[in-house]
Amino acid sequence: MTENLKSIKHVFLILSGKGGVGKSTFAVQFAQGLVKQGKKVGILDVDLCGPSIPHMLKLKGKDIHQCTEGWVPVYTDSSQNLAVMSIAFLLKNENDAVVWRGPKKNAMIKQFLSDVYWKDVEYLVIDTPPGTSDEHISTVEALQALHPDGAILITTPQNVATADVKRELTFCRKTSMPVLGIVENMSGYVCPSCKECSNIFSSGGGEELAKHAGVTYLGNIPFDPLLASALDEGSNMMDSEDSPTTKAINQIINLVTS
């Protein structure tokens, strides 16, 4: 397994306790932010039942090819600075449901980790399914030899979301996965005209949870309509240097890579 992963120096798992908190969105922005800093980055989408990364990067309909070293990931552009692997590239129809039992899912994840030729990728960002499932255990076990940097936990301000993150913290501790910190997503609303950020939900839940759990609070990311548009269009939000979202993501990147 280690042969195709030998160039990878840093591995980040993106986790969330529940769906709908923006975990995959964060994974994409995090990876694109690393690329903007001149890094060679890969995104591994192991959310087998809900693969959304290809849609966000405008890669729907792309095919996986094989070389002598294994599967060649899909690149977002000709620079080949951002490589992506997802189950979505292997489906005959993008609307096909992945109805697999645990063992088949586990085998697929192990194949992703062993058979994908990441070439010169230095940073691997792994987007996991919500919750704590077989897929998470398989991923963590397979990555142990790489000594991953750790997990970034995504939550939203509401109590129900932060309560689910507590279970993710327990999972990380039971599997000896380092926790790099907690990010509070959708924390405030950025007006697309004046860039003013106002709270529309409660706030501070992620920071309070981090303090209670004794882990680092990495920061908060506002709900930004321009980000939603960028993801629908497949454009790169990290090119907007004056965006509050971009500034928040870059701050998080600097915290976990320093």
DAJO-V20966 format. One line per field, one symbol per residue. ss: DSSP state (H for helix, E for strand, - for the rest). burial: I if it has 9 or more other ideal C-beta (glycine too) atoms within 8 Angstrom, else O. A space follows every 10 residues. Layout:
# DAJO-V20966
ss = ???
burial = ???
This chain:
# DAJO-V20966
ss = --HHH----E EEEEEE---- --HHHHHHHH HHHHHH---- EEEEE----- --HHHH---- ----EEE--E EE-EE----- -EEEEEHHHH ---------- -HHHHHHHHH HHHHHEE--- --EEEEE--- ---HHHHHHH HHHHHH---E EEEEEE--HH HHHHHHHHHH HHHH----EE EEEEE---EE ------EE-- ----HHHHHH HHH---EEEE --EEHHHHHH HHH---HHH- ---HHHHHHH HHHHHHH-
burial = IOOIIOIIOI IIIIIIIIOO IIIIIIIIII IIIIIOOOII IIIIIIIIOO IIIIIIIIIO OOOIOOOOOI IIIIIIOOOO IIIIIIIIIO IOOOOOOOOO OOOOIIOIII OIIIIIIIOO IIIIIIIIII IOOOIIIIII OIIOOIOIOI IIIIIIIIOO IIIIIIIIIO IIIOIOIIII IIIIIIIIII IOOOIOIOOO IOIOIIIIII OOIOIIIIII IIIIOIIOOI IOOIOOIIOI OOIIIIOIII IIIOIIOO
